[in-house]
Amino acid sequence: MNIQIVIPAHNEEAYIERTLKSLLNQTFLPSKIVVVNDHSTDRTFEILTKLQAENSLIQVMNHVSEGQHQPGSKVVKAFYHGLQSIDAEVDIICKFDADLIFPGNYLERLVSIFENDPKCGMAGGYCTIQDQDNWIVENLTGKDHIRGALKAYRKLCFDTIGGLKQSMGWDTLDELLARYHGWSVITVPNLHVKHLKPTGATYTKAARFKQGEAFKKMRYGFWLSALASAKLAFRKKSLSYLMDCMKGYFKCKDPYLVTETEGRFIRSYRWKNIRKKLS
């Protein structure tokens, strides 16, 4: 299988070299790694230029976007900039973050999953974070969810769902739309990736309403949005997070990201899973 990777990178001088070396040491190598230097003001571009000169698999692109981190839109815009360099005959498209260390057999395991299951549209392992001397699974979402940091898409599935939405919630919506179109989403519990930078570490106060806005734009409806917000707030141990989510939900006037039919499927799928967990 032809695997190609796009990595958006903004001020990742502390991590990017380790990320790329872990990908270059895979038992199954990608045919191309496109790294998008997204408006970095540190040594990220200098490090990337050096690594590109050392390995022909690495291709560096520059992208000028807003300097402020905006969950969802900024990283997806940088990803699409890099996607221009992905070959048309690619089988698997990966969107990886620039602060990950992959186990040596990560891509080999993904290839095996995609080859053995033609209905698999997306696959991925689990992100882990360091807790003193141990690495533990990052407990922010359900175990059936592939974190936005390490997405891998079958090209046909990626095209079918219309690619990625430039909005917070894109890494949930992609899976919901994949399932809507009949694709399966496979997570591998024992395939652990080290996540060097905690999720949300660069989020700004201006972005605090974005999660609620995302629920609204995905047509979750009020009660489902409230439950999802409460669940996230509980995991973050923050009542103010719940309040901000709901404020974002009610303030949102942006267009929906999905059609009415897709919205009905999403609500039905979410409620079905909730009932299953309660039974």
Secondary structure by P-SEA (a helix, b strand, c coil): cbbbbbbbbccccccaaaaaaaaaaccccccbbbbbbcccccaaaaaaaaaaaacccbbbbbbbccccccccaaaaaaaaaacccccccccbbbbcccccccccaaaaaaaaaaaacccccbbbbbbbbbcccccccccccccccccccbbbbcaaaaaaacccccccaaaaaaaaaaaaabbbbbbbccbbbbbcccccccccccccaaaaaaaaaacccaaaaaaaaaaaaaaaccaaaaaaaaaaaaaccccccccaaaaaaaaaaaaaaaaaaac
